[in-house]
Amino acid sequence: MHALLLDGRSLTLDDVEDVCLRGRPVAVHPRAAAAVDRSRAVVEAILERGDTVYGVNTGFGHLAQVRVPPSDLARLQTNLVRSHAVGVGLPFDIPTTRGIQLLRANVLAAGHSGVRRLVLDRLVDLLNHGVHPWIPCQGSVGASGDLAPLAHLALVLLAEGRIHGEHGPEPTAPRTEALGLDPIELAPKEGLALINGTQAMTSLGALVVARARRLARTADAIGAMTVEAKLGSHRPFDARLHALRPHPGQIASAANLRRLLEGGTISASHAGCGKVQDAYSLRCMPQVHGAARSAIDHAAEVIGRELNAVTDNPTVFPEEDELLSGGNFHGQPIASVLDYLAIGMSELGSISERRIE
């Protein structure tokens, strides 16, 4: 495959699948490289002027009012990463981990994070070389973004932490040394830029959406086979019925069921029979499967936007030579749609169980 060019603006769910599941290589778009340089120049200018700016030369959280002397700024960023790498539990699987790496690189490529190009290039190098951080799946606060998971990702840039090895976790340094990737000493703002965001939950969500789309199509196919096996009627899938209740997912599922059942001879067995209608689990498939499809589509829309969202704090605006503090790291938009998606997926299981019964 040719390399996927990251620019912080055009990443799609299909791109995520290509990189996470099929190993597509990535590269930084030249336009993005220039944007990264411009945003870093803003941070450097702040340091030169001696302005007090959160995340650049202050403490974090409750210590935001504490000014940090220039001699401690690099150590501040390193300590921030180390102190937040406190996740527990099993690691994210490799596809999800690749997604986290990809999405974090894509955020930096947007040119609003204030990092040096070296940091973005190193994230891309690790992904292309198959160096996958060992990121525990529990520990994200959500309301503060994915601080803990992303800190485990950032440790690998320092040649610290652990990565996925052939037989489990292994130290990062031997692998990166073998690849000639020297540890990075984080500059002001860079540690915060690496851990502020929603990339763990968004990676997980993007891959769940991909699997959910396949599951919805599979549910229609299995349901259609059940209609045939049970000598069921095709009439509940008539387009005229669904045009009167025009939910897009319902219409799509009914159309798919009609296509799958087209040309079969089973429906002829109903000529003159006394059967009035089939069980809900057969005739209500468009309504139930369709609602699940609508949940998937809504999740795909929200997560698709989040793939290219800038979730840093503070955020750099190079054109205005300004940094703004806000809350784009908050995970509520992703959390809400994933809960909604979970409901839709559980209903596909529920109606399937009823067909089996």
Disulfide bonds with the S-S distance in Angstrom:
none
